[in-house]
Amino acid sequence: MKIIEELKNNKLIDNPTEIQKICLHKLQSNPLPNPKSELWRLSNKSKFSNFLDHSLNKENPKLDIPYPKNPQSTIRLIIGENCQIKLTEENYSIQQLSENELNKYIKEQISFFDQNENWSDLLNLSLNCTKNILGLKINGSKIPPIEIFSHASSNSLNTKTLVIFLEKDCDIELLQVNLGKENSSLSQSTFLCLEENSSINHGVVSYGEIRSNLLNSLNVMQHKNSEYNLGSLHFKFNYARFEIRIRQSAGNAKTNIKGMQITKKDEQISTYTKMDFNGPNGFLNQINKSLADDKSHAIFEGSIIVPKIAQKTDASQLSRNLLLSNLAQIDTKPQLEIIADDVKCKHGATISQLNEEELFYMRTRGITLPEASKLQLSSYFQEIISFIPVSKDRWDLLDKLLNEN
């Protein structure tokens, strides 16, 4: 584990920032996550070692965008590319956070970090220099769609950090795309803060190439009357881990999550979610789907925490899983921790295979088995893909998934 050894020996970072020093100090006392922890117990140790066995890339190679830009005025940004953002229009403004604003916010977040639960963020921030951190403050209405790209380069570990503040009454559509190159590792941490009456339709699409790895964490704070909608898709990574932590700071907020991970060959992709309610009248509707083929392994673990202060919470969590091979594995664990007594909460999990009766019916109508299987998979994928804010004419995610080798 080259990165860990260099962290231990203080040989990785020249002239570390204050934030890097804080995170390095925490990591030196806890260089690896606890494998006995429920959060890391199922993580493939060999694949996780592969993630850490690259040298840190301090450069930023040019990125070829994988799909065309929206003919409308889409705002497209690449983390790591030099850009001075100050867009002020009649109905909205987007400004880049100053270094002082970023440092203040990130240090505040670090003070609440648990060294095991937030290990991925600690690693990210300990390795990340200022040029790979993008901070935005967004205000107003009628804001064009925003696209933000993070990418890795071959034979190296790349780190990217995104911080976004949504001011009051703000409404945005944000698509994040994480791209892995062959034999690479990408660490991506995102922090979102939604002020009162703000809303965001957030898409996260992550896909890699042969022997690419990803640690992707998402930290969301919702204030009163905010609405957060997340559609996510992770596929084509040798090892990928998506951590979602959402906190409704005072209740009276809405959260909708629809996510999917797709594994093939011997890949392992996992999703871990933690939903904290900290006030009354909170709402959550979550669906997570896993599809596993060949000898791959998909994991979903989700927790909903409802303390006594969070009366009248309405929360639902469903895990739906599809096994396409007898050698594939799917582990799923939705769970509720409820102290409040006036709530409406439910969870459930299913694991199934392609419906043989439907396949037989389609084949009697002259549809070949591969075509019939694609039709079933299309229906399975569509619920998640339709929740991701990207238009089909620009990037046909369904077609991409159905035609993956």
Backbone torsions as a table, in degrees:
resi	resn	phi	psi	omega
1	MET	NA	84.2	-171.0
2	LYS	-57.5	-44.3	-177.7
3	ILE	-61.6	-44.2	-177.5
4	ILE	-64.6	-43.1	179.4
5	GLU	-62.1	-40.2	-180.0
6	GLU	-69.5	-35.2	175.4
7	LEU	-63.5	-44.2	-179.5
8	LYS	-60.8	-37.5	-174.8
9	ASN	-91.9	5.1	-180.0
10	ASN	56.3	36.1	-177.3
11	LYS	-110.0	7.0	-172.1
12	LEU	-94.6	-39.0	-171.6
13	ILE	-114.2	124.6	172.1
14	ASP	-91.3	132.3	178.8
15	ASN	49.7	61.8	-177.9
16	PRO	-64.1	147.8	175.0
17	THR	-73.6	172.4	179.3
18	GLU	-62.1	-40.5	179.0
19	ILE	-64.8	-42.9	178.7
20	GLN	-61.8	-40.0	179.0
21	LYS	-61.8	-43.6	179.5
22	ILE	-60.9	-46.9	-177.6
23	CYS	-69.8	-38.7	178.0
24	LEU	-62.4	-39.2	179.1
25	HIS	-62.5	-44.1	178.9
26	LYS	-65.1	-39.1	-178.2
27	LEU	-72.1	-32.2	-179.5
28	GLN	-66.2	-28.9	175.7
29	SER	-87.4	-13.5	-179.6
30	ASN	-145.8	66.6	-169.1
31	PRO	-65.3	-24.0	179.0
32	LEU	-134.2	148.9	176.7
33	PRO	-64.9	152.4	-178.3
34	ASN	-70.8	114.6	-177.2
35	PRO	-67.4	-16.1	177.8
36	LYS	-83.9	-12.9	178.5
37	SER	-65.6	144.1	178.9
38	GLU	-59.5	-30.7	-178.5
39	LEU	-70.0	-25.3	-174.3
40	TRP	-120.9	-1.5	-173.0
41	ARG	-58.6	-38.3	-175.5
42	LEU	-91.6	-5.2	-178.0
43	SER	-65.4	129.4	-179.9
44	ASN	-66.9	114.0	-172.9
45	LYS	-64.7	-37.4	179.9
46	SER	-66.6	-43.7	179.8
47	LYS	-69.5	-37.8	176.5
48	PHE	-62.4	-38.7	175.9
49	SER	-61.9	-38.8	177.9
50	ASN	-61.2	-37.8	177.8
51	PHE	-59.0	-41.7	-174.1
52	LEU	-86.5	-5.1	-172.7
53	ASP	-95.7	34.3	174.3
54	HIS	-119.9	154.9	174.4
55	SER	-80.0	147.9	179.1
56	LEU	-68.4	129.2	177.2
57	ASN	-91.9	117.3	-178.3
58	LYS	-96.1	1.8	177.5
59	GLU	-104.1	170.9	178.4
60	ASN	-131.0	92.0	179.2
61	PRO	-63.8	154.2	-178.2
62	LYS	-66.2	142.0	-178.6
63	LEU	-105.7	130.8	171.2
64	ASP	-90.3	114.7	-177.6
65	ILE	-65.1	131.8	-172.3
66	PRO	-78.8	-7.0	179.1
67	TYR	-151.6	158.7	-171.7
68	PRO	-69.5	156.1	177.8
69	LYS	-76.1	145.7	176.8
70	ASN	-60.6	132.5	177.8
71	PRO	-60.0	-24.0	173.6
72	GLN	-74.2	176.7	-171.4
73	SER	-81.0	65.3	175.7
74	THR	-68.5	139.3	176.0
75	ILE	-96.9	116.9	-175.8
76	ARG	-117.5	126.7	-177.6
77	LEU	-130.3	149.0	177.2
78	ILE	-122.7	118.9	-179.1
79	ILE	-65.7	127.5	-179.3
80	GLY	108.1	-19.2	176.1
81	GLU	-87.9	139.5	-179.6
82	ASN	-64.8	125.0	177.7
83	CYS	-154.9	136.5	174.6
84	GLN	-106.5	108.3	-172.8
85	ILE	-100.9	119.7	171.5
86	LYS	-154.6	83.6	-177.7
87	LEU	-101.6	113.8	178.7
88	THR	-124.9	114.5	178.4
89	GLU	-118.1	-177.9	-177.5
90	GLU	-61.4	-38.4	-173.3
91	ASN	-104.8	-7.2	-175.5
92	TYR	-159.0	165.4	172.1
93	SER	-143.3	141.1	175.6
94	ILE	-128.6	119.2	-178.3
95	GLN	-125.5	147.9	176.6
96	GLN	-81.2	132.4	178.8
97	LEU	-66.8	142.2	176.7
98	SER	-71.5	163.5	178.7
99	GLU	-60.9	-37.9	178.8
100	ASN	-65.2	-42.0	179.0
101	GLU	-63.7	-42.9	179.0
102	LEU	-63.2	-46.9	-177.9
103	ASN	-61.2	-42.8	-179.4
104	LYS	-61.7	-45.8	-177.8
105	TYR	-67.5	-46.9	-176.5
106	ILE	-65.1	-40.7	177.7
107	LYS	-62.2	-37.1	177.1
108	GLU	-63.7	-41.5	178.8
109	GLN	-65.4	-42.7	-178.3
110	ILE	-60.2	-33.8	-177.8
111	SER	-62.6	-21.9	179.4
112	PHE	-98.9	-2.4	-174.6
113	PHE	-68.1	137.5	166.4
114	ASP	-92.3	130.9	-171.0
115	GLN	-64.6	-22.7	177.6
116	ASN	-93.2	-47.1	-178.0
117	GLU	-67.1	-36.6	-177.2
118	ASN	-106.4	25.7	-177.5
119	TRP	-58.3	-40.8	-178.7
120	SER	-61.4	-40.7	178.4
121	ASP	-68.8	-38.5	178.5
122	LEU	-62.5	-42.6	177.6
123	LEU	-62.3	-46.7	-178.7
124	ASN	-57.8	-49.3	-174.9
125	LEU	-74.5	-25.5	177.3
126	SER	-72.4	-28.0	-177.8
127	LEU	-96.5	-14.5	-168.2
128	ASN	-90.0	124.8	175.4
129	CYS	-88.9	168.0	-173.5
130	THR	-57.2	-35.5	-174.8
131	LYS	-69.3	-15.8	178.6
132	ASN	-104.4	17.5	175.7
133	ILE	-116.6	123.8	179.3
134	LEU	-114.4	123.8	178.0
135	GLY	-121.4	132.7	-177.5
136	LEU	-129.8	144.1	170.7
137	LYS	-119.3	121.9	-172.3
138	ILE	-120.1	133.7	-176.5
139	ASN	-141.5	145.0	173.4
140	GLY	110.1	-168.4	-178.3
141	SER	-130.8	172.9	-179.3
142	LYS	54.1	42.6	-179.7
143	ILE	-82.4	133.6	177.5
144	PRO	-61.6	157.3	175.5
145	PRO	-57.0	143.8	-179.3
146	ILE	-116.3	132.6	176.8
147	GLU	-120.6	131.3	-179.7
148	ILE	-130.1	126.4	-175.5
149	PHE	-109.4	138.3	168.9
150	SER	-124.0	139.4	-177.5
151	HIS	-145.6	154.0	176.4
152	ALA	-106.5	165.3	173.1
153	SER	-120.3	154.1	-174.0
154	SER	-60.3	146.1	174.5
155	ASN	61.4	32.5	179.5
156	SER	-157.7	167.2	174.1
157	LEU	-106.4	126.9	178.3
158	ASN	-115.3	143.2	179.1
159	THR	-123.0	137.7	178.8
160	LYS	-139.1	143.1	178.6
161	THR	-134.1	135.5	179.4
162	LEU	-125.7	131.5	176.4
163	VAL	-126.2	127.3	179.7
164	ILE	-133.1	128.3	171.6
165	PHE	-104.8	124.0	172.0
166	LEU	-100.7	116.9	-179.4
167	GLU	-72.9	173.6	-178.2
168	LYS	-57.1	143.2	175.2
169	ASP	62.1	22.1	-179.6
170	CYS	-91.9	145.9	-178.3
171	ASP	-139.5	115.5	-177.2
172	ILE	-133.7	162.6	172.6
173	GLU	-120.5	118.2	-173.9
174	LEU	-125.5	128.2	173.7
175	LEU	-115.7	122.4	173.3
176	GLN	-105.8	133.3	178.5
177	VAL	-124.2	123.6	178.0
178	ASN	-110.1	122.1	-173.6
179	LEU	-117.2	125.9	175.7
180	GLY	-103.6	138.1	174.7
181	LYS	-97.3	167.2	-179.0
182	GLU	-56.4	132.1	177.3
183	ASN	55.2	57.8	-176.6
184	SER	-140.3	166.6	173.1
185	SER	-132.6	137.9	179.3
186	LEU	-127.3	127.1	173.9
187	SER	-110.3	120.0	-177.5
188	GLN	-127.5	122.8	174.5
189	SER	-119.9	133.6	-179.7
190	THR	-126.0	136.8	177.5
191	PHE	-126.0	122.5	179.2
192	LEU	-121.6	134.3	176.1
193	CYS	-125.1	117.0	-178.1
194	LEU	-104.9	115.3	177.3
195	GLU	-77.0	177.8	-176.2
196	GLU	-56.6	138.8	175.4
197	ASN	64.4	14.6	177.0
198	SER	-94.5	159.4	179.3
199	SER	-148.4	151.6	179.5
200	ILE	-144.8	133.5	167.0
201	ASN	-98.6	108.5	-169.6
202	HIS	-113.0	123.4	174.3
203	GLY	-111.2	136.4	175.0
204	VAL	-126.1	113.7	178.9
205	VAL	-118.7	122.3	-178.8
206	SER	-127.0	124.6	174.1
207	TYR	-147.7	149.1	-172.9
208	GLY	-124.7	-160.9	177.0
209	GLU	-130.1	-169.8	-176.5
210	ILE	-58.5	129.9	176.6
211	ARG	60.2	34.0	174.3
212	SER	-98.0	150.5	-174.8
213	ASN	-132.9	154.1	-176.6
214	LEU	-147.5	132.5	163.7
215	LEU	-115.3	115.9	-173.3
216	ASN	-128.1	115.5	-179.8
217	SER	-118.9	146.2	-177.6
218	LEU	-133.3	123.4	-178.5
219	ASN	-121.7	118.3	-174.1
220	VAL	-123.7	131.0	173.0
221	MET	-115.5	123.2	179.7
222	GLN	-112.2	128.0	173.9
223	HIS	-94.8	179.3	-173.0
224	LYS	-54.8	141.9	174.4
225	ASN	60.0	22.1	174.8
226	SER	-93.3	159.6	178.6
227	GLU	-133.9	126.7	-179.2
228	TYR	-122.0	120.6	178.8
229	ASN	-118.3	122.4	-177.0
230	LEU	-122.0	125.3	169.6
231	GLY	-119.0	124.7	-174.3
232	SER	-133.0	151.9	-179.6
233	LEU	-148.1	124.9	178.1
234	HIS	-127.0	129.8	179.2
235	PHE	-161.3	162.0	177.8
236	LYS	64.2	38.7	172.6
237	PHE	-117.9	137.1	173.0
238	ASN	-59.9	-41.3	177.1
239	TYR	-145.6	126.3	177.4
240	ALA	-144.6	145.0	-178.9
241	ARG	-140.1	121.7	-178.8
242	PHE	-114.4	117.6	-179.2
243	GLU	-111.1	125.3	-179.4
244	ILE	-119.7	121.4	175.8
245	ARG	-126.1	118.4	-177.9
246	ILE	-125.0	134.6	-179.8
247	ARG	-129.4	122.4	170.9
248	GLN	-89.8	106.6	-166.0
249	SER	-65.6	-31.6	-177.5
250	ALA	-141.8	19.6	-178.9
251	GLY	75.7	-168.3	179.3
252	ASN	53.7	44.8	178.9
253	ALA	-138.6	160.1	-178.8
254	LYS	-119.8	139.4	177.6
255	THR	-135.0	129.1	175.3
256	ASN	-127.0	128.1	-177.3
257	ILE	-130.6	127.5	172.7
258	LYS	-133.8	114.8	-175.5
259	GLY	-135.4	159.4	-179.5
260	MET	-151.0	141.6	169.9
261	GLN	-125.7	141.6	-176.6
262	ILE	-124.6	124.1	-178.7
263	THR	-122.8	143.3	176.9
264	LYS	-139.0	176.0	179.5
265	LYS	51.3	-122.8	178.2
266	ASP	-115.9	28.5	-177.7
267	GLU	-69.5	156.0	169.7
268	GLN	-130.2	121.7	176.1
269	ILE	-130.2	132.0	-176.7
270	SER	-131.8	152.1	175.0
271	THR	-128.5	128.2	177.0
272	TYR	-122.1	126.8	179.4
273	THR	-125.8	144.9	174.7
274	LYS	-135.1	120.3	-178.7
275	MET	-114.9	115.7	-178.9
276	ASP	-107.5	122.3	172.1
277	PHE	-99.5	131.6	-178.3
278	ASN	-129.0	32.1	179.8
279	GLY	-178.7	171.9	-175.1
280	PRO	-78.0	163.6	171.4
281	ASN	62.2	33.8	174.4
282	GLY	-83.6	155.7	-178.1
283	PHE	-135.6	137.0	173.9
284	LEU	-142.0	133.0	169.1
285	ASN	-129.6	113.5	-175.2
286	GLN	-127.6	132.6	172.6
287	ILE	-129.5	127.1	174.6
288	ASN	-123.0	134.0	179.2
289	LYS	-119.5	141.9	174.1
290	SER	-127.4	139.0	173.2
291	LEU	-127.3	125.0	-177.7
292	ALA	-127.0	131.8	-179.8
293	ASP	-129.4	169.1	177.6
294	ASP	56.5	-125.0	179.2
295	LYS	-112.0	29.6	-172.8
296	SER	-85.9	174.2	-175.3
297	HIS	-140.1	121.6	175.9
298	ALA	-115.1	142.2	-175.4
299	ILE	-133.9	137.0	168.6
300	PHE	-136.0	127.6	171.9
301	GLU	-133.2	124.8	-178.4
302	GLY	-132.2	136.7	176.8
303	SER	-126.0	140.0	175.6
304	ILE	-118.4	122.5	-176.1
305	ILE	-113.3	119.3	-176.0
306	VAL	-123.8	93.7	179.5
307	PRO	-75.3	177.6	-175.3
308	LYS	-61.1	-32.0	-177.7
309	ILE	-69.0	-16.9	-173.0
310	ALA	-96.0	53.6	177.9
311	GLN	-66.5	153.6	178.3
312	LYS	62.8	27.6	172.4
313	THR	-71.2	140.3	176.5
314	ASP	-123.3	104.8	-173.5
315	ALA	-133.9	136.6	179.5
316	SER	-136.2	133.8	179.7
317	GLN	-136.1	123.1	-177.5
318	LEU	-128.7	132.7	176.4
319	SER	-114.6	116.6	179.8
320	ARG	-117.5	128.2	-168.8
321	ASN	-133.8	145.5	-175.8
322	LEU	-129.3	119.9	177.6
323	LEU	-100.1	125.1	-179.7
324	LEU	-107.4	0.7	-179.0
325	SER	-147.0	146.8	176.6
326	ASN	-70.4	-16.1	-178.6
327	LEU	-96.8	-9.3	179.4
328	ALA	-79.8	159.9	179.6
329	GLN	-128.4	143.2	170.9
330	ILE	-133.9	123.9	172.9
331	ASP	-110.7	130.9	-179.3
332	THR	-139.2	139.4	-176.2
333	LYS	-150.6	79.8	170.5
334	PRO	-77.7	141.0	-177.5
335	GLN	-149.1	151.7	179.4
336	LEU	-120.0	138.3	171.6
337	GLU	-124.6	102.0	-170.7
338	ILE	-118.5	123.7	172.5
339	ILE	-106.7	-37.5	178.7
340	ALA	-61.5	149.4	-176.4
341	ASP	-106.3	-9.5	180.0
342	ASP	-114.8	75.6	-175.4
343	VAL	-137.2	166.2	173.3
344	LYS	-130.1	95.9	-174.9
345	CYS	-128.5	143.0	177.6
346	LYS	-151.5	155.6	174.8
347	HIS	-150.6	164.0	-179.1
348	GLY	-170.4	164.1	-179.7
349	ALA	-147.4	141.1	175.2
350	THR	-134.9	145.3	173.0
351	ILE	-130.6	125.9	-176.5
352	SER	-144.0	-179.3	174.9
353	GLN	-121.1	176.6	176.1
354	LEU	-58.9	142.2	-175.4
355	ASN	-73.1	112.7	-176.1
356	GLU	-65.3	-36.5	-178.9
357	GLU	-66.2	-41.7	177.8
358	GLU	-65.2	-40.8	177.8
359	LEU	-61.5	-43.7	-179.9
360	PHE	-63.3	-42.8	179.7
361	TYR	-59.6	-45.9	-178.5
362	MET	-66.7	-35.9	-179.4
363	ARG	-69.3	-31.7	176.9
364	THR	-69.4	-16.0	177.6
365	ARG	-96.6	13.2	175.1
366	GLY	89.6	8.1	178.7
367	ILE	-89.6	130.3	-179.1
368	THR	-68.1	161.4	-179.4
369	LEU	-60.7	-45.7	177.2
370	PRO	-60.1	-40.1	178.9
371	GLU	-66.3	-41.2	179.4
372	ALA	-64.2	-40.5	178.3
373	SER	-63.6	-40.8	178.9
374	LYS	-64.1	-36.7	178.4
375	LEU	-63.4	-43.2	177.8
376	GLN	-64.9	-42.8	-179.8
377	LEU	-65.7	-36.0	178.5
378	SER	-58.1	-43.5	178.6
379	SER	-65.5	-38.8	-179.4
380	TYR	-65.6	-41.7	-178.2
381	PHE	-73.7	-34.4	-164.5
382	GLN	-61.0	-36.6	-178.3
383	GLU	-58.4	-38.1	-179.3
384	ILE	-79.7	-46.3	-175.8
385	ILE	-61.1	-36.8	-178.8
386	SER	-68.0	-14.0	-179.8
387	PHE	-92.3	-7.6	179.7
388	ILE	-91.4	127.4	-175.0
389	PRO	-76.2	73.7	172.5
390	VAL	-144.2	134.3	-175.5
391	SER	-83.9	144.5	-175.8
392	LYS	-61.7	-33.8	-176.5
393	ASP	-71.2	-15.5	177.8
394	ARG	-96.9	-37.2	-176.7
395	TRP	-154.8	103.4	-175.8
396	ASP	-84.0	88.8	-178.0
397	LEU	-63.6	-38.4	-179.1
398	LEU	-61.8	-45.9	179.0
399	ASP	-62.3	-40.1	-179.9
400	LYS	-62.4	-43.3	-178.3
401	LEU	-68.9	-41.8	-176.8
402	LEU	-70.5	-21.2	-177.4
403	ASN	-109.6	13.1	175.0
404	GLU	-69.1	140.8	175.4
405	ASN	-82.7	NA	NA
